[in-house]
Amino acid sequence: MTIATPLKAQPKASHFIDGDYVEDNTGTPFESIFPATGEVIAKLHAATPAIVERAIASAKRAQKEWAAMSPMARGRILKRAADIMRERNDALSTLETLDTGKPIQETIVADPTSGADAFEFFGGIAPSALNGDYIPLGGDFAYTKRVPLGVCVGIGAWNYPQQIACWKAAPALVAGNAMVFKPSENTPLGALKIAEILIEAGLPKGLFNVIQGDRDTGPLLVNHPDVAKVSLTGSVPTGRKVAAAAAGHLKHVTMELGGKSPMIVFDDADIESAVGGAMLGNFYSSGQVCSNGTRVFVQKKAKARFLENLKSRTEAMILGDPLDYATHLGPLVSKAQQEKVLSYIEKGKADGATLITGGGIPNNVPGEGAYVQPTVFADVTDDMTIAREEIFGPVMCVLDFEDEDEVLARANATEFGLAGGVFTADLARAHRVVDRLEAGTLWINTYNLCPVEIPFGGSKQSGFGRENSAAALEHYSELKTVYVSTGKVDAPY
Ligand code: NAD
C-alpha cells in the first residue's frame, strides 16, 4: 500500500471567535494526525477557560440582533453558505479526508455536500417553518410565537465532522440562536472552515464560534450559565455525563448517541441488494457510523447465499490511500480506535464466532496507519460481546434466525435504539417489522440513507431530540404564548 504524503493542513489558529481566528498558546497543545500514515498535519491548542468565556460572550452579544432579523433574511445567509460549500467541495472534502482518514470517494459525495444540504434546506424553510398559531377563543384570542433559546452549544464526534457541525448549526442559526461548536479533538479542522464560510456568506460575527478541546473542555461549555442548550453527537457514556451536567442547570439537550442497530434479511429478499446494504451499513467510513446495522440477522434459508456473496464482495474491496479516488476503505480515525476495534475482533474469535473474512490489520500498512480489514463474523450469538457492544469499526456480525417473532424479540433486546432495517420482498411484512422495531430511524430495502428532509435520531439509550427536517427546529426554539383580551377584566372582587 503506498500513500502520498499529505498536504499540511495547519489552520491560521486553533479557534474561530467573533468572526476571526484566535490563538491562545497557553492552552494544552495537541496534534491533528492523518490517520492513514500517522503524520502530523496540524498543531493546535485546546481552549483555555478564557477562550471559552470569549466564545460564549461573543455569541451572547451577537444573538439578540440576529434573533430580531426576519427568518427570511437569516435563511438567505445560510443558502449563500450552502453555495460556497458546494463551490469548495473539492478542497473541503480533501480536508475532511485528511482530518478523518475517510476515503475521498466518500467525502466528495457525503460530507461537505451533506452540510451544504442542511444550510440550503433550513435556509429555504426558514420563512415558513417558524410561524406560530392563532387560537380563537370566542372574542378573545391567543397566538404563539416560536422564539430562539439563545446561545446553543454543539459538541461533535469525529466520524462526520463537517456534516455534524452543519447539521447542528443550520437549524440553530435559522431559528435565531447563536452557536459555539466544539469539534472532536480527533478532527479539529473542518468546523473552522465552516465558520470562515459562514462569515463570507454574510453571517454576523459571533454567531458561529468554534473552539477546540476534549473531554476537559466540553464541561466548561455545558456548565456555563449563559448556555441555553447543548446538542451532543457522541457515545452513550459521554451522553450520560453531558445530559446529567445539563440537567443540573435545566438546559435543553439533544443527544445523538451510539447504537448497535439490527438489519434483518428475510429469505425472500433480493440478496444482492441486502448484501450491498449490509456492506454499506458496516464498512462505509470504515464502519464508524452511529446508525450502522452491525447486527445482521439473516434468515437461515438465505444464510449460505448471503455469506457467499458477502465474502467475495468484501474481499474485492480496495483498501488504500484515502486520497486516491479508487479507494473504498481508509483507516480508522486513530491508532486508539484501531486498537479498540482489533480487541473486539479478538473477543469475537475467542467467543467462538466464525471468521468469514478479514480479522486483522491488512498487509503493507505504511507508518502508523490505523487500518483494519473489513471483517465478517458469522454464527454470532446474542450473548457475544461483539453482538452487544458498539464496536465502531468495519466489523459485521451475522446472526441466524428462523422466524419473524423470534427475530424481532432478539433485535429489540438491546439498550440502544438508534436505527434498524429490513430487507424482504413482502412489503406487508416490511411495514409490520419496522412498526415493531424499537428505534428512531428505520429503512426498508435500503440502509443508512439520511437526506436532510427526514428526521434523524434515536430512542432508548441512543438519545433524544431529532436532527434534520423541520422537526429539528422544535429542538432549537420554544413556544411563547400570548393571550389577548378584547373586553374588560371580569373580576369577582
Ligand atoms: P465521544 O463520546 O468520545 O466524544 C464525543 C464528543 O464529546 C467529543 O467532542 C468529546 O471531546 C466530547 N466530550 C467527551 N466527554 C465530554 C464531557 N464530559 N462533556 C462534554 N463533552 C465531552 O464520541 P466519539 O468517540 O467522538 O464518537 C463516536 C461515538 O459517537 C459513537 O458512539 C457513535 O455512535 C456516536 N455518534 C452518534 C451519532 C448520532 O447521530 N447518533 C453520529 C455520530 C457518532
Boltz pocket constraint, residues with backbone or C-beta under 6 A from the ligand:
constraints:
  - pocket:
      binder: B
      contacts: [[A, 155], [A, 156], [A, 157], [A, 158], [A, 159], [A, 160], [A, 182], [A, 183], [A, 184], [A, 185], [A, 213], [A, 214], [A, 215], [A, 216], [A, 217], [A, 218], [A, 219], [A, 222], [A, 233], [A, 234], [A, 235], [A, 236], [A, 237], [A, 238], [A, 239], [A, 241], [A, 242], [A, 255], [A, 256], [A, 257], [A, 258], [A, 259], [A, 288], [A, 289], [A, 290], [A, 291], [A, 390], [A, 392], [A, 418], [A, 457], [A, 458], [A, 462], [A, 463]]
      max_distance: 6.0
